[in-house]
Amino acid sequence: MIRRNMLITINKTFINILFIILSLMSIAGCGVADGGKVTARDVLKQNSDADILMYKGRIYSNYTEVEEMEQTLEKYIKHNLIGENEKQSTNSFGFNDMTATKLPVGTKVYSSSVNDKEAMGMLIVEFEEEYLYYMELLEG
């Protein structure tokens, strides 16, 4: 009888541990495969007409004409040329670095600076003799 009770206890413990392990694996599997970054798919799913650009695996959205941002954008200046737009696409599959939804191929993309210090999260695009400001989209 004692041996049977001991086996039942061991089985229950094993099942509980197995349940905990499977639960943790399930929770970990629900994590975002892209590390929590906003993806082109996320943006285009919400707005198929979005003006976005991908650089270093990050999605940047055109904020040039956002009224609340006009004062803020003035402080950013063109810094270093980081490349040219290599592809134009509204398809989220194969949306890679230097791909944009609206910008034509060959459009120059620059990093930005504020007070002679490189500014993170903002790219400046030179398009038709104007500057367009693309801000990194953050999850949250």
C-alpha positions as CSV (number, residue, x, y, z in Angstrom):
1,M,0.0,0.0,0.0
2,I,2.8,2.4,0.9
3,R,4.6,1.6,-2.3
4,R,1.4,2.3,-4.4
5,N,0.9,5.6,-2.6
6,M,4.6,6.5,-3.3
7,L,4.1,5.7,-7.0
8,I,1.0,7.8,-7.2
9,T,2.8,10.7,-5.6
10,I,5.8,10.3,-8.0
11,N,3.4,10.2,-10.9
12,K,1.6,13.3,-9.8
13,T,4.9,15.2,-9.2
14,F,6.1,14.1,-12.7
15,I,2.8,15.2,-14.3
16,N,3.0,18.6,-12.5
17,I,6.6,19.2,-13.6
18,L,5.7,18.2,-17.1
19,F,2.8,20.5,-17.1
20,I,5.0,23.4,-15.8
21,I,7.6,22.7,-18.5
22,L,5.0,22.6,-21.3
23,S,3.4,25.7,-20.0
24,L,6.7,27.6,-20.0
25,M,7.5,26.3,-23.5
26,S,4.1,27.5,-24.6
27,I,4.5,30.9,-23.2
28,A,8.0,31.2,-24.7
29,G,6.6,30.1,-28.1
30,C,4.1,33.0,-27.9
31,G,6.9,35.5,-27.9
32,V,7.3,37.6,-31.0
33,A,9.6,36.0,-33.5
34,D,10.9,39.4,-34.6
35,G,12.1,40.4,-31.1
36,G,9.2,42.8,-30.5
37,K,10.1,45.0,-33.4
38,V,7.4,46.5,-35.6
39,T,7.4,44.7,-38.9
40,A,6.4,45.8,-42.4
41,R,3.6,43.3,-42.2
42,D,2.3,44.9,-38.9
43,V,2.2,48.3,-40.5
44,L,0.8,47.3,-43.9
45,K,-1.9,45.1,-42.2
46,Q,-3.2,48.2,-40.4
47,N,-2.7,50.6,-43.3
48,S,-2.0,49.3,-46.8
49,D,-1.1,52.8,-48.0
50,A,1.6,53.5,-45.3
51,D,4.7,55.3,-46.4
52,I,7.4,53.2,-44.7
53,L,11.1,52.4,-45.2
54,M,13.2,49.5,-43.7
55,Y,16.7,50.1,-42.5
56,K,18.8,47.7,-40.4
57,G,15.8,45.5,-39.7
58,R,13.8,48.5,-38.3
59,I,10.7,50.1,-39.8
60,Y,10.6,53.9,-40.3
61,S,7.5,55.8,-41.1
62,N,7.2,59.2,-42.9
63,Y,6.4,61.8,-40.3
64,T,7.2,64.9,-42.5
65,E,3.6,66.1,-42.7
66,V,2.4,65.1,-39.2
67,E,1.3,68.5,-37.8
68,E,2.3,67.7,-34.2
69,M,5.9,66.9,-35.4
70,E,6.6,69.9,-37.5
71,Q,8.4,71.9,-34.7
72,T,10.4,68.8,-33.6
73,L,11.5,67.9,-37.2
74,E,13.2,71.2,-37.7
75,K,16.0,70.3,-35.2
76,Y,17.1,67.3,-37.3
77,I,19.7,67.8,-40.0
78,K,21.1,65.5,-42.7
79,H,24.1,63.7,-41.4
80,N,25.8,60.8,-43.3
81,L,24.6,59.0,-46.5
82,I,23.6,55.5,-45.4
83,G,22.5,54.3,-48.8
84,E,19.8,54.4,-51.5
85,N,16.4,52.8,-51.6
86,E,17.0,49.5,-53.4
87,K,13.4,48.3,-53.8
88,Q,9.9,49.6,-53.8
89,S,7.2,47.2,-52.6
90,T,3.9,47.1,-50.8
91,N,4.2,43.4,-50.2
92,S,5.4,42.6,-46.7
93,F,7.0,39.4,-47.8
94,G,10.6,40.0,-48.9
95,F,10.4,43.5,-47.3
96,N,14.2,43.9,-46.6
97,D,16.6,46.6,-45.7
98,M,16.4,49.7,-48.0
99,T,13.0,48.7,-49.2
100,A,10.2,51.3,-49.1
101,T,6.6,51.4,-50.0
102,K,6.5,54.9,-51.7
103,L,10.1,56.0,-52.3
104,P,11.4,55.2,-55.8
105,V,14.5,53.1,-56.2
106,G,17.7,55.2,-55.9
107,T,16.3,57.7,-53.4
108,K,19.1,58.8,-51.0
109,V,18.7,58.0,-47.3
110,Y,20.7,59.8,-44.6
111,S,21.2,59.4,-40.9
112,S,20.3,62.5,-39.0
113,S,21.9,64.6,-36.3
114,V,20.9,67.1,-33.7
115,N,23.5,69.6,-32.4
116,D,26.2,67.7,-34.2
117,K,25.4,64.4,-32.6
118,E,23.9,61.5,-34.5
119,A,20.2,61.1,-33.8
120,M,18.9,57.6,-33.4
121,G,15.5,56.7,-34.6
122,M,15.2,59.3,-37.4
123,L,16.3,59.1,-41.0
124,I,16.2,61.9,-43.6
125,V,15.4,61.1,-47.2
126,E,16.3,63.4,-50.0
127,F,13.4,63.3,-52.5
128,E,12.5,65.7,-55.3
129,E,14.7,68.4,-53.8
130,E,13.0,68.1,-50.4
131,Y,13.8,66.4,-47.2
132,L,11.4,63.8,-45.8
133,Y,11.7,62.7,-42.2
134,Y,11.2,59.0,-41.3
135,M,10.9,58.1,-37.7
136,E,11.5,54.6,-36.3
137,L,8.3,52.8,-35.3
138,L,8.6,51.3,-31.8
139,E,6.3,48.6,-30.5
140,G,4.1,49.6,-27.6
